[in-house]
Amino acid sequence: MSSNALLDATALRSSAGVSADLHFPGSALARFLELRGHCIVKGCGALWYAGPGRFLVSLPYQALLNPNPMELRRMLRETRSIGARFPSASWTGVESGLYVMRTRDYALDSLHEEHRRRVRHGLECFHVRPATKTQLLNHGRLLNLECMARRGRYNPEFGDRRRWETLIEAAFTCSDIAFPAIFNGPRLAAYMITCREQRWLHILHQMSREEDLPNFADYVLTYTATQQAAGDPTLDAISYGSVPLCGAGRRHDHKLGFGYEMVPHKSAIHLHPVLDRVLNWRVARAAVRAARTLCQEHKRLQTIETVLEGARSSGPLA
């Protein structure tokens, strides 16, 4: 049996009945991820999903955790995970945060002046309506491939035909998942994937077509989706994602320009005990640092260096 199969078997035993218990924090997100093939783990008082590289990430994204280190290590051993990452105000770690909107009075005046000008222009060019399952299956993947190529990264869930179809089937099985979208005539110009998690709305993914960017398709989509959610009295907040481990760059100012607030927290990283001893050895860290110096634009090396530094610096506050 492969290591991945062992991870799957252990994790699924640990999460028996989790996706059916929609009252447990993070269950809506967990169900969507589980139906897409991600392993879900219940431990340390929270739900976790196995992300890329068998790294556990806590759910829901806004929940600040303070796990017991011994329980955390036990969870990593039992699931054979490489490590875990979670937001916390009670641990040290990497500086991070969550982009949050809480206002009810959201309108064009809430936007930065440049964003406001672009949204006004875009509203004259596009129609706003949810994307249908057929539209996403027929046109979404090609839009994804174009968008990912522009951003310089590839996610097989959005690029591989079979995995894209699995994602769409999972989304339309979950009542809490929606696809706000905008159209240029009949053409899908941009779409989002959002998840309603109790009284929070999470913007999970956003894709846009290259030829519609000059008319600010992505700006119109962000504004209209935020405006609709802000006016929903059953929601307490909207999340527009977390600050990336390796720096937000232009995306930080872009999100703040729509009126979102960056609520800071520490992103705590805890490696499997065996890996922590090997990878956080001084020589190993020095080797990664030297490789990063030689390949400064290599994003994966940058991520590895950040994870190792985060694991070295993360721990419960005294």
N, C-alpha and C positions, 0 to 999 in steps of 0.2 A: 504493500500500500504506500502511495506517495505521501510526502509531508503535507501537501495541500489537502489530500483526502483525510488525513488524520486531523488537521485543523478543522475541516468541515464537520466531521463526525462529533468532535468534542464540543465545538461551538453550538451546533444544533441541539445537542443534548442539554447544554446550559441554558438555551433560550426557549425551551419547550413552552408553547403557549404565549410567548411574548407578543408576537404580532397580532394576536387576537385580543390582547388586553389593551384597548385603546385609551385606558385611563392612566396607564403608566407613562411618565414623561418620555417623549421621544419615540413612542410606538408608531405614530403615523409615518415618520421618516424611516423608522426601522422596517416597517412593512414594505414600503416602496423599494428600499435597498435590497431586502431579502428576496422579493419577487424578481429582482434583476440578477440574482445569483450571488449577492454578497452575504457572507456569514454574519450572523448577529449573535452577540454574546451579552448575557446579563450578569453583571458582577460589580462589586464595589458600590452598590446602590444606584447603578446607572445602566443604560444600554450602550453598547459599542458596536460598531461595524468594522469589518476587516477591509481596509482601504488598500491602495497599491503597496506592494511589498509586504503584505501580511502585517500591516501596522494598524492597531486598533485606534479608532477615533470615537470619542464620546458623543452621545446624543441626549437631548437636543443641544444644538450648538450654543444656546444662550445660558445653559445651566453651568454654573461655576461649581466645580467639584473639589472635595478635600478627602481623597481616598486614603485608607490606611496603607502605608507602603508594603507591609507584609501581605495584605490581601491582594494588592496590585501585582506583586511578584508572583503570587500563587496563580492568579488569573492568567498571566503571561505564560507560565509554565504549562498549565493545563490546556491552553489553547494553542501552544507552540507558536505564539506570535512573536514577531521581532521586537515589538515595543508598543507603547500606548501614548497617545497625545490627548490632552484635555485642557480646557480653560479653567483657571483657578485664581482666586484672590487670596488663597491660603498657602500656596506654594510659590517658590521662586521659579524662574524659567525665562523663556524668550518673550520679549516685549511683543504684545499682540493686541487684538481688540476685535469688536464686532460692530459693523455698521448698522445703526438702528434708527428707525423713524417712529416717533410716538405721537406726533401732532394729529389733531383732527382737522385743523384748518389748513389744508394743503391745496395750494393753487399755484399758478404761474409766478406769483410774487414770492413764493417760497424758494425759487430757484436763483442761482447765481445769474447775473445779467447776461453773460454769454450763453449759458444753458437756456435761458428764457428765450433769447433770440432764435436759437436753433430749434427749439421745440415749436415755437410759433410758425416758423417756416415749414417744419415737417408736418404739422397738423393739416396744412393745406394740401399735402401730397399723398397722405395715407389714410386708409380706413382701419379702424380698430375693432377687432372682434376675436374671440377665441379661435384657435386653430383646431380643426377636426382631426380625428384619427386618420382618415384617408389622406388628408392634405399632408400630415406629418410623415406618413409612410411613403407617400409618393414623392414628396419634394424635400422633406426635412434633412435626409442624410446628405444629399448633394450640397445643401446650404451649410450643413455642419462641416463638411470637408473643406469647403471654400473658406469658412470662417477660421477653422483650426489652422489651415495653411497660412493664413494672414497673421495669426497670432504666434506661429512658430512652435506649436505643440499639437500632439495627436492623442486623442482618447478613443480607444477601440469601441467603447460603448456607443459612441456617436459616429464612428466612421465605418465600422464593420457592419455589413448589411444585416446579418443574423442577430448580432447583439443590439443593434438599433431597433429591430423589430421586437426583441424581447423587452427592451426598455419601454417602448410604446405600449405593448400589451400590459406590462406591469402598471404603467401610469393610468391607463383607462380601467384597470381593475380597482384602483384606489380612489375612493370618492374625494379624498383630501388633496389630490394632485390636479393642477390646472395648467393650461397652456395659453396665457395671454399672448396675443399676436397682433401684428399689423400687416396690412396688405397694400401693395401697389397695384390697383385693379384686381385681377385674379391671382397675382403672383405673391407668394409668401415672402415678405421682406425681412421679417425678424420675429422671433418668438422667445418666450421665457418658459421655464418649468418652475412652478411654485408649489409649495406644500403648506397646507394649513395644519399646524401642530398646536392643538388646543387653542389658546388665545393669541398665538403668534402666527404670522405668515412669513415663510422663508422663501426668498428668491434663490433658487438653487443653481440654475443655469440660464444663460442668455446667449443667443446666436443671432447673427445678422448677415444679410447678403451684401457682398462687395458693391454691387452696382447701385444699391440704395443708400449707401453711406453718405454720398454728397448731399442728400436731402435729409440726413440726420434721422434715419430709421431707428437706430438704437436709442437715441435721445427721446423720441416720441414714445417708444415702448416703455422705457423706464418711467417716464413722467406719468403716462396714462395708467400703468399698473399700480404705481405708488398712490396716485390720486384716488383710484377706486378703493384700494385697501384702506387708505387713511380715513375714508368716509364710512367704513364698516364699524358700527358701534360694538360688534361682538369681538373685535380685535383690540388687543392692548398695544401691539407693536408689530413692525415689519423689519425683518432682517435682510440686509443686502450683502450677506456673506462676511467672512472673517478676513482680517488682515493676513496676507500670505506670510509664511515663515521667512521668505527671502526678500521681503520688501514689497510694498504695494505699488511704488512708482507712480505713474500717471493715473492709475485707477483710484488712488486715494483722493486726489483732488476732484476727479470725475464724480465720485460718489458724494463727496461733501457738497459739490455744486448742485446736487439735487435736493439738498436740505437734510441729508442723513448726518447723524452724529456718530463719531467713532468712540465707542465706549471701551476704554482700555481694560485689559486683563493680562495675566501671564499665561503663556502657552507652555504648560508643563509637559516634559517628555521623559518617559521612563522606559529604558531598554530591558529586554530579557536579561536576567542576571549574568548568564554566560556571555552573551554578546557585549554586555556593558564592560565586563572585565577585559575582553579582547579589544573591542573597538575604541574604548576610552583610555586605553593604555597610551602613555605620552608619545611613544614612537609612532603609533597608528595615527594619532591626531596630527603629528608633525608631517607625516607622509601625505595626508589629505590636504593639509595647508599648503605644502609645497606644490602639489598637483594643481591646486586652485590658483596659485601664483603664476604657474606656467600656462594655464587655460582659464583665463579670467572670465571668459564669456560662457563657460560650460555650466549650464544651469543645474545639472544633476550633481556635479561636484559641489556646487554652492549649497544645494539642499543637504547633501551628506554632511558637509562641514557645519551647517547650522544645526542639524539634528544632533550631531555629536556634542557640540558646544551646549545645546539646550539640555541634553541628557546629563552632562557634567554639572551644569549649574542648577538643575531642577531639584527641588526637595521641599518638604514641609517647612513652613516658617516656625521658628522656635516660639 
